[in-house]
C-alpha cells in the first residue's frame, strides 16, 4: 500500500473515528441517566487509562508499524491465540458500531428534515426514533462512504478534514455560548468523580466514556501508509487531547443549559435539543448538521482501519486471500472494504428487532465497551512486556511505555469485569431488551466465542503460519531506544 498520509491526515482519521460530535450528540444524554450531573468528571476520569494505553500503542507503532497493529503485536509478544482474538473482537466490534451508526446517521437526517418542516413523505410519517426508517437512510450513506474509502486515504482524509472543521466550529460556538447563556447553576461537584451515585454507575459510566474515546487507535492501523511512523503516534495523541477538551466543554455546557431531566429524556436527540434551546431556526439546525457530518465521517473512518486489519490477517493466512486484494489503481484493500460494508449492512437489518434508536444505541455501546476494554488492556500489557527493559535503562520512557499502559489496562479490566458481573446479577431471565443484563452480556460473549472458533479454524484448517511464526520475544531481544531511533533517522 502507498505511503500517502502524514501527521495531519492521521490526526483527522483518529478524530473522525472517535467521532466526538456523535458521542456528544447521542452519548451525553445516555450517560447522564447513569452518572447524573457528573459528565465532565466521568469524561476526565476515563481519559486517564486511555491516555496510558495510547502510550503503549504509540511506542509499539514506532518500532513495528503494522496494518494489523494490536493483532500483530499481541500475537508476537503473548500468543497468536490472544493476538487473533484481539484483532477479531476489534473488527467485529467496529462492524457492530458501523451497523448502529447507520441508524444514528439516518436519525440525524430525519431530524434535520423535521426542522425543515418536512414531517412526512408519500403519506409516511417520518420518525427520527424509528429504527426502521433511520436504518434504511443510513445504509445509503454507508455505501457512499465506503466507495470514497476505496478511492484512497488521501481523498478520504481531505473529505473528513472539511467535515471536522465544520463540526468543531459548530461545537465550539454553541457550547461556548451555552457556558454563559445557560441558566443552570455551575457547580464544581460536576468534576468530582467521588460524588457519582454508586460503584455500578461509575463502572457503567466509565465503559460508556471509554467508548467515546474509542477509535483513536485507528491511526495505527494505517501505520504502513504513513511516511514516518512517529507521525501516527503524534496524530493519535493530538486527537485524544482535542477529544478531552471537547468533551469537558460540551459536558459542562450541556449541564449549564439543560436540567438533568431534559438532558436524560432527550437521549439520542440531545445535541439537536441543545441547539434549539440556544438559537432559533435556521441556526438551531447547525448542531444537527454537525452530528450528521460526524456520523458520516465516523462510518468512513471505521471502514478504513477495519479493512486494513483484515488485510493484515489475510496476509498472515488466518483469513482468506480475498481480504488482501488491492485496488489495481488506488492500492487500497478494495475487496475487504466492500465486504465489510456488506456485512455491516446485513447486521444493521438485524438491529431492527430493537424498536427504538435509544435502546439500540444503549445495547450496542455496552456490548462494544466491554470488548474494547479487553483488547485495549491486552495491547497495553503487550507494550509493557515488550518494553520492560526501559524500567532499568530509561525510567522516563518507561512511564509512557510500561507504567502508563499497565495502570490503564488494570483500570479498564477492573471496570469491564465489574460491569459484566453487574449485568449478570441484574436479572434472572433473558429477553431482547437494552436493559436486560443477560442480553447486554450476550453480544460480547458471542464476539469472543466466535473469535476462538475462527482462531481454531485458522490454526488447524487453514494451517496459518501466523500461529507458528508468532513468538514471544526473549529477554535478549534488543528494542531500539529513542537515541537509536534518532540515530537511524539521521
Phi, psi and omega in degrees: 000152185283146172274094192241001184228159179237199187294321181293316178297320177297318178298318180297317180297315179297317181293322179292324180292319178289334173052064183302319182296318177295317179297319178292316185293322184246339187271326185295320178296317178295321181292326180296331177292342182263309188254000180068218183273055178226035180299314178298323182295314184289327178291323178290319181295318180291334181295327187297307177295326179295322178297318178298319180291325178298327176298320177295316177301314183297318181292318178298319182293328181294325182264341181208074176296131184208138179299334179277346181040248188300328178301316181284318183295311181295320179296322182284325187270319182258286179198149179298332178294313178293324178297313178299316181297321177299312178295321183295309183293330175296312180296311183295319178299320179292322179294320175299318178300315179298321182298316182275339176291333173300323179292318178299317180298313179297322178297320178296321178297316180294320177299319180294320176297322178296320179290340174269015178066021174257100187254354179205153178225121179058035180086353179269121178286126181277127182232112182294344179263006177275118179299322183296306182296316182295321182294317181299316179294318181295329179300319180297320179294319180300317179299316180296319180296322180294321180295323176293321179297324177297326183296331177141157181293326183297315179293316180298318181294321179296315179299314181294328179297317179291322177296319180294320179301315179295313182302310185291326176299316179294315180299313181297319181294310184288316181290322176298318177294321181296329178301325183261330184274341182295148182253004177275133184295134178287144179218136176293342177297339177301334184260008184259104182292339180286351180263004177294139193308319186204169177295322178295319178295321178297315181296313181291322176297321179296317179297317179296320182289319176299323177300324179297327178274348183301136178120345180300330185286354179299333180295334181280341177286344176254022182302329179285348182251007177260136183302315180237122182305330180292338177295326177296318179297315180298316180298318179295316181291320178298315180299317180297317180296317178297320179301314181303312182297319179294319181294320178294317179297311184293318180299317179292316181295318179301318182284339173285329186265321189247131169297160184303320182298316180291322180296316181286322185292333185272344170044244185293345178259018187301315183291321178296318179294320177302317180296320180290337178283340185252342186209161174267164175292146006272355183297329182295342180279346184299315177300325179291321176297318178299320178297318179296317178298320180296318180296319178297313181296322181290327175298313181291319180289343177276319183290331182294303180292330179294319178297323179291321178298316179291328175300315180295320180291323175293323179297328178274357177083009178275342173233171184292162183291346181301330183286348182260001183285120180264150175296133185298332182259312188270349178057038174249154178288075189294315182299316179296320179300314181288324178294317178300317179299317179297319179295317179297322178296318179295319180293326179298326179292328177292333181293350181292348178287344175262116196287333184240153182297318181302313181296320180298314181297314183298315180295317183292316183296317179299316182295311182293323181302321180293315181287330175297315178302322181292308186282334171297315182296319179296318180293319179296319178296323178297319178297318181298319179291317184297324187247023184298335179297338181294339177300332179265322189266331184208083184304324180293316176296327180294332178300321182274325187265342184234300186294310180301310178300320180296313180297319178297318180297316180298319180296316182288322178296318178296317181294310180297319179295317180295320180294317179299319178296321178297317178298317183297321184274353188281347184208168177238014179208164181252138171205153180282089182207141183296333182262011176269120185299321181291325175294320179297328180278336185299317185296309177297326177296318178295321179299312183289317180297317179294328178295319178295319178295317179295323178295319178297319178298316180293324183287313188255335179268309179280340184053050184295134177296343179304324185281348176246338181277325180294139181212161176275124181299142178279169180296339182278348180301137181261123178259128182300136175275176177299318179297319178300314182294322179294319178297319179296322180296319178295000000 
